[in-house]
Amino acid sequence: MLSPIVFLFLICGGALSGPTRGSCDCIRLRRPQSPATEVQAEVKHADVVFLGRVVAITDTSVAGSPSTVYGRSAHRIVVREDSLWKGSEADSLVVWTECDYPFQVDSSYVIFANQQHSALWTRKHAALWTGICSLTQSRSTAETYIRALGTPKFARRS
């Protein structure tokens, strides 16, 4: 029997986005699955999974930034890492997002991010990206995902 197939389709400013060029949609087509199964699949594919508080958001259009490399409008999000399930421990991380993911300064989020590289960027300058098609969400609505993630490998003491 084949495992459930997940189709992930992200339209961001492409030819199929029609008159709302620059808008983004995420369509997930899959068989129903438990939150624990969904989280396990997302952790498997993510490079970094953590809980953190947003300390700064910058709109970027600076030449050479990931926003110009990938050809889309992007936001640079600085997040203080509070708990970590996958990745390396750090005081803070820079995560890039596009499609106007609704991050807010001083709010906490569970973030599933992936490193993305470009021919114009060396491995040293790989960027972490997250977006509306990941399981990233506000801490206030992420309790089920946090339970499914289990005990973090790092937790900051207040």
C-alpha positions in Angstrom: 0.0 0.0 0.0 1.3 3.4 -0.9 1.8 5.9 1.9 -0.4 9.0 1.8 0.7 11.5 -0.8 0.9 15.1 0.0 0.6 17.6 -2.7 1.8 21.0 -1.8 1.1 23.8 -4.2 2.3 27.3 -3.6 1.4 30.1 -6.0 3.4 33.2 -5.3 3.3 35.9 -8.0 3.5 33.4 -10.9 1.6 33.2 -14.1 -1.2 31.3 -12.4 -1.9 33.9 -9.8 -3.9 36.0 -12.2 -4.7 39.7 -11.5 -3.6 39.6 -7.9 0.1 39.2 -8.9 2.2 39.0 -5.7 -0.5 37.3 -3.6 0.1 33.9 -2.3 -2.1 30.8 -1.8 -1.3 27.5 -0.3 -3.4 24.4 -1.2 -2.7 21.2 0.6 -4.4 18.1 -0.8 -4.0 15.0 1.4 -5.7 12.3 3.2 -6.8 13.2 6.7 -4.2 12.5 9.3 -3.7 13.1 13.0 -1.8 16.3 14.1 1.0 14.0 15.5 1.4 12.4 12.0 1.3 15.8 10.3 3.9 17.2 12.7 6.2 14.1 12.3 6.1 14.6 8.5 6.9 18.3 8.8 9.8 17.7 11.2 11.3 15.2 8.9 11.4 17.7 6.1 12.3 20.9 8.1 15.9 21.8 8.8 14.9 23.8 12.0 11.9 23.5 14.3 11.7 25.8 17.3 9.5 28.0 19.4 10.5 31.7 19.6 9.5 35.3 20.2 9.7 37.7 17.3 12.0 40.6 18.2 12.2 42.4 14.8 10.7 42.4 11.4 12.3 44.1 8.4 10.8 44.6 4.9 13.7 44.0 2.5 14.4 45.1 -1.0 18.2 45.5 -0.6 20.2 44.2 -3.6 21.7 40.9 -2.8 19.3 40.0 -0.1 17.3 36.7 -0.4 14.3 38.8 -1.5 16.1 39.8 -4.7 17.8 36.4 -5.2 14.4 34.6 -5.1 12.7 37.5 -7.0 9.9 38.0 -4.4 9.1 40.5 -1.7 10.4 39.1 1.6 10.5 39.9 5.3 13.5 39.3 7.5 12.3 38.1 10.9 14.6 38.0 13.9 13.4 35.5 16.5 14.7 34.7 20.0 14.9 31.0 20.3 13.1 29.7 23.4 12.7 26.0 22.7 14.3 23.9 20.0 13.3 20.5 18.6 15.5 20.3 15.5 18.5 22.4 14.5 21.3 24.1 16.4 20.9 26.0 19.6 21.2 29.8 19.2 20.2 33.0 21.0 18.3 34.2 18.0 17.7 33.1 14.4 17.0 35.1 11.2 14.1 33.5 9.3 12.9 34.9 6.0 9.3 34.7 4.9 7.3 35.8 1.9 3.6 36.0 1.1 3.0 38.2 4.1 3.0 35.5 6.7 1.4 37.3 9.7 4.3 37.5 12.1 4.1 40.2 14.8 6.8 41.6 17.0 6.6 40.4 20.6 4.5 37.4 19.7 5.7 33.8 19.9 5.5 31.2 17.2 6.3 27.5 16.6 8.4 27.8 13.4 9.2 25.0 10.9 11.9 26.4 8.6 14.1 25.1 5.7 17.5 26.3 4.5 17.4 27.5 0.9 20.4 28.0 -1.3 20.8 29.8 -4.6 23.6 29.7 -7.1 24.2 33.3 -6.0 24.6 32.4 -2.4 27.4 30.3 -0.9 26.5 27.7 1.8 27.8 30.2 4.3 24.9 32.5 3.3 22.1 30.0 3.2 18.9 31.4 4.5 16.2 29.9 6.7 12.7 30.3 5.1 9.2 29.6 6.4 5.8 30.4 5.0 2.1 29.9 4.8 2.5 26.3 3.5 4.5 25.1 6.6 3.0 24.2 9.9 4.4 27.5 11.4 1.8 29.1 13.6 1.2 31.4 16.6 2.1 29.9 20.0 -1.5 30.7 21.1 -2.9 28.2 18.5 -0.1 25.6 18.5 -0.7 23.6 21.6 -1.5 20.4 19.7 1.7 20.7 17.6 3.8 21.4 20.7 2.4 18.3 22.4 3.1 16.3 19.2 6.7 17.6 19.1 7.4 16.3 22.6 10.2 17.4 24.8 12.5 20.0 23.2 16.3 19.3 23.1 16.8 22.8 24.3 14.6 25.1 26.4 15.5 28.6 27.5 15.0 29.4 31.2 13.1 32.6 31.8 
